[in-house]
Amino acid sequence: MHEFIFKDNELYCEKIKVNDIAKSVPTPFYLYSYKTLTDHYDKLKAAFRAVDPLICFSVKSNSNIAILRALIKHGAGLDIVSGGELYRAKLAGANPKKVVYAGVGKKREEIEDAIRFGILFFNVESEEELDEIEKAAARLKAKVNIAVRINPDVIPKTHHYIATGKGESKFGLDFETAHKIFNARWRYPHLNIRGVHIHIGSQILNAAPFIMAIKKVMEFLKECKIEVDHFNIGGGLGIVYSIENPQTAKSFAKSIVPLLKKSKLKIVLEPGRFISGNSGVLITKVLYTKRTPRKTFVIVDGGMSDLIRPSLYEAYHKIVPVEVGEDCSTTAEKVDVVGPICETGDFLGKDRYLPGMPKGSLVAIMGAGAYGFTMASNYNSRPRGSEVMVIGNKFYIIKKAEGYKDLVRGETIPKVLR
Ligand SMILES: *Cc1c(COP(=O)(O)O)cnc(C)c1O
């Protein structure tokens, strides 16, 4: 469910016509619905009520500080993966005791910043990282909480780029190494090693791989008699992009809550896409329609630099005209919707049926709220567009569009070349 709906053949975001927003905001731009965002958080919270989890929103899925603020005000914690995301968490007013920090390559300064901020947990991904955190904690005379990220070696059915819990992926530690760490807790006087963490992948549509991973971890804790008090089961809940039929938060919770309850551990969830995915769309404008003997291309002003998921993961995003003509079904034509970037891989959708799209008309790329703007780049020296949030019948620019000056910020020509 989301708040991008058609009324009288016109796309609305909550109570505002998208076309009206586009009158004052240049395309391409990202458009978010506050209500959709917070509704998804609330849904997950309600589904898991029986274990009263800490829900840490995955900042990398959508890191705009207004988005973070909205969720924080709703009670969410944050899951961060870099010093930059920590910086955003602070700006958004996150409660440090609700911040968890994962990632295989945390740098010394990033670790120190996070310790100073007083985060809840580091999700540790290697023994060397653990040594580094121990040293940093000693330097800062702090006692630091650690969860060991375990790679449970399960294979969720998803794109191989976003499967993170397979044995051969770079994430987490195998059970044996994890065991070794728990047995050697005495080596880390400044650390409380008291949590386990898994995150097995993204866009996972059913509970089976989660159940398998959770069971494996619980067996491990039992067999090795390891005492912990937190179990972070990661994110990865899939959403509807096209014809997927993902479990609802409710059915997902129903199948794993009994297991989690049995563990008697404090549960942490790290959803990203589930909360932000369908709460954002990319609005882009038709520049040209080009008919070739083989294909018809609708060329729009947003491309892979704005939304890379189709190019990177062959991800499907629904594409809809913002104003639907009277009877589009009879006039629909099969087209590729492509961006202006000089790459064959620059497309937003292939073989889509769209009505004739006149120059200047708008299309919405749906389900772009997660891994959309956060993965945007300046490739082809294209300034990134703005981000806009709708709350009820008002809209707010939550990030200004970049200009050409932003593109060259920090660049200099050495004197010898002048
Ligand atoms: C990316 C990531 C998430 C969020 O994944 P989603 O599929 O967006 O829910 C959660 N935890 C960690 C450690 C991640 O890297």
The ligand as an SDF file (V2000), in Angstrom:
LIG
                    3D

 15 15  0  0  0  0  0  0  0  0999 V2000
   21.4420   -2.9350    3.5190 C   0  0  0  0  0  0  0  0  0  0  0  0
   21.3220   -3.4880    4.8760 C   0  0  0  0  0  0  0  0  0  0  0  0
   20.0700   -3.5820    5.4950 C   0  0  0  0  0  0  0  0  0  0  0  0
   18.7760   -3.2110    4.8210 C   0  0  0  0  0  0  0  0  0  0  0  0
   18.4290   -4.0370    3.7990 O   0  0  0  0  0  0  0  0  0  0  0  0
   16.9830   -3.9550    3.1180 P   0  0  0  0  0  0  0  0  0  0  0  0
   16.9760   -5.0110    2.1070 O   0  0  0  0  0  0  0  0  0  0  0  0
   16.8570   -2.5800    2.5170 O   0  0  0  0  0  0  0  0  0  0  0  0
   15.9870   -4.1670    4.1890 O   0  0  0  0  0  0  0  0  0  0  0  0
   20.0470   -4.0520    6.7990 C   0  0  0  0  0  0  0  0  0  0  0  0
   21.1710   -4.4310    7.4480 N   0  0  0  0  0  0  0  0  0  0  0  0
   22.3890   -4.3430    6.8710 C   0  0  0  0  0  0  0  0  0  0  0  0
   23.5850   -4.7520    7.6430 C   0  0  0  0  0  0  0  0  0  0  0  0
   22.5030   -3.8800    5.5700 C   0  0  0  0  0  0  0  0  0  0  0  0
   23.7050   -3.8230    5.0010 O   0  0  0  0  0  0  0  0  0  0  0  0
  1  2  1  0
  2  3  1  0
  2 14  2  0
  3  4  1  0
  3 10  2  0
  4  5  1  0
  5  6  1  0
  6  7  2  0
  6  8  1  0
  6  9  1  0
 10 11  1  0
 11 12  2  0
 12 13  1  0
 12 14  1  0
 14 15  1  0
M  END
$$$$
